[in-house]
């Protein structure tokens, strides 16, 4: 069986940036499992995995456009400190979960503090970064009707 839409795929992977810094990876004892074709992994990696078989190993470079996108300057804003009511001490590097206009949860990071003005960035932490994956395909199986309906592996 090869990886195609509506297959459940288990992989081991490491993710590094262009300098070789480890950004993420699967636990060696438990592979990462996803439903292929459901948009559950970055587009560039999903494209590279299509047609692969269990046992295949590959190195994949994913551009920001096919990864987490370019950095969007509209996602970097300066807000008044009062937005953070109830937070005792705000520091650069802190992250918060905020509710976006559409009701979804979004992670924001404090990038600068000047007096009562706080600069926040709600871009994905890996936006603008070329991603380097080392992947080993562990297993592939046909997705169940429930998995296809729910758009993720169970």
C-alpha positions in Angstrom: 0.0 0.0 0.0 1.2 3.5 -0.8 0.4 6.8 1.0 -2.6 8.5 -0.7 -5.7 10.4 0.4 -7.8 8.6 3.0 -4.9 6.6 4.4 -3.8 6.7 8.0 0.0 7.0 8.1 2.4 6.6 11.0 5.9 8.2 10.7 8.9 8.9 12.8 10.3 12.3 12.0 12.7 15.0 13.1 12.2 18.6 12.2 15.2 21.0 12.0 15.7 24.6 10.8 18.3 25.6 8.2 21.0 25.7 10.9 20.3 22.2 12.0 18.6 23.2 15.3 16.1 20.5 16.4 12.6 22.1 16.4 10.3 19.0 16.8 10.1 15.3 16.3 8.2 12.2 17.1 8.9 10.2 20.2 11.1 7.2 19.2 8.7 4.9 21.1 5.5 6.2 19.5 5.3 7.4 15.9 3.2 10.4 14.8 0.0 9.2 13.1 -2.2 11.3 10.8 -4.9 11.1 8.2 -3.3 11.8 4.8 -5.2 14.3 2.6 -7.1 16.0 5.5 -4.7 18.9 5.9 -3.4 17.7 9.3 0.3 18.3 8.4 2.0 21.0 6.4 1.3 20.9 2.7 5.0 20.4 1.6 5.5 17.4 3.8 2.1 15.9 2.8 3.0 16.3 -0.9 6.4 14.6 -0.4 4.9 11.7 1.5 2.3 10.9 -1.2 3.1 7.7 -3.0 5.6 6.5 -0.4 5.5 3.1 1.2 6.1 1.6 4.7 9.8 1.5 5.3 10.7 4.4 3.0 13.0 7.1 4.5 13.2 10.6 3.0 14.6 14.0 3.6 12.2 16.8 2.8 12.9 20.6 2.6 9.6 22.6 3.0 9.5 26.2 2.0 7.6 28.7 4.3 4.9 28.9 1.6 4.3 25.1 1.9 5.0 25.1 5.6 3.6 27.6 8.1 3.6 30.6 5.8 5.6 33.7 5.6 5.7 36.1 8.5 2.6 38.3 8.1 3.3 41.9 9.3 -0.5 42.3 10.0 -0.1 39.7 12.7 2.4 41.9 14.6 0.6 44.5 16.7 1.3 47.0 19.4 -1.4 47.0 22.1 -1.9 48.8 25.4 -0.8 46.9 28.6 -4.4 47.0 29.8 -5.2 44.3 27.3 -3.3 41.9 29.7 -5.6 42.6 32.7 -4.9 40.1 35.5 -1.4 39.3 34.4 1.0 40.5 37.1 4.3 40.5 35.2 4.5 40.6 31.4 7.9 39.7 29.9 9.3 39.4 26.4 9.0 35.8 25.2 5.8 35.0 27.1 3.1 33.3 25.1 -0.7 33.5 25.7 -3.7 31.9 24.1 -6.2 34.4 22.8 -9.5 34.0 21.2 -9.6 35.4 17.6 -12.6 37.1 16.0 -13.8 33.8 14.5 -13.8 32.2 18.0 -10.8 30.0 17.4 -7.8 29.9 19.8 -4.7 31.7 18.7 -1.2 31.8 20.3 0.4 35.2 20.7 3.9 35.9 21.8 5.2 39.1 23.5 8.1 40.4 21.4 8.7 43.8 22.9 7.7 46.0 25.8 8.1 49.8 25.8 6.4 51.5 28.8 2.6 50.7 28.6 2.9 49.4 25.0 3.3 45.7 24.3 4.2 44.3 20.9 2.6 40.9 20.2 3.1 38.5 17.3 0.4 36.0 16.4 2.2 34.4 13.5 2.8 30.7 13.8 6.1 30.2 15.7 7.6 28.5 12.6 6.3 31.1 10.1 9.0 32.3 7.7 11.2 29.3 8.4 12.4 26.7 5.8 11.7 23.3 7.4 14.0 20.3 7.1 12.3 17.0 7.8 13.9 13.5 8.2 11.1 11.0 7.9 10.7 7.3 8.1 7.3 5.8 7.1 6.4 3.2 9.7 2.9 2.0 8.6 0.0 2.8 6.2 -3.6 1.6 6.4 -6.9 2.5 4.9 -8.8 5.1 7.0 -12.1 4.1 8.5 -15.3 5.9 7.6 -15.4 7.6 11.0 -11.8 8.8 10.6 -12.6 10.2 7.1 -15.8 11.9 8.6 -13.9 13.4 11.6 -10.9 14.3 9.3 -8.3 12.8 11.6 -6.9 9.4 12.6 -8.3 7.6 15.7 
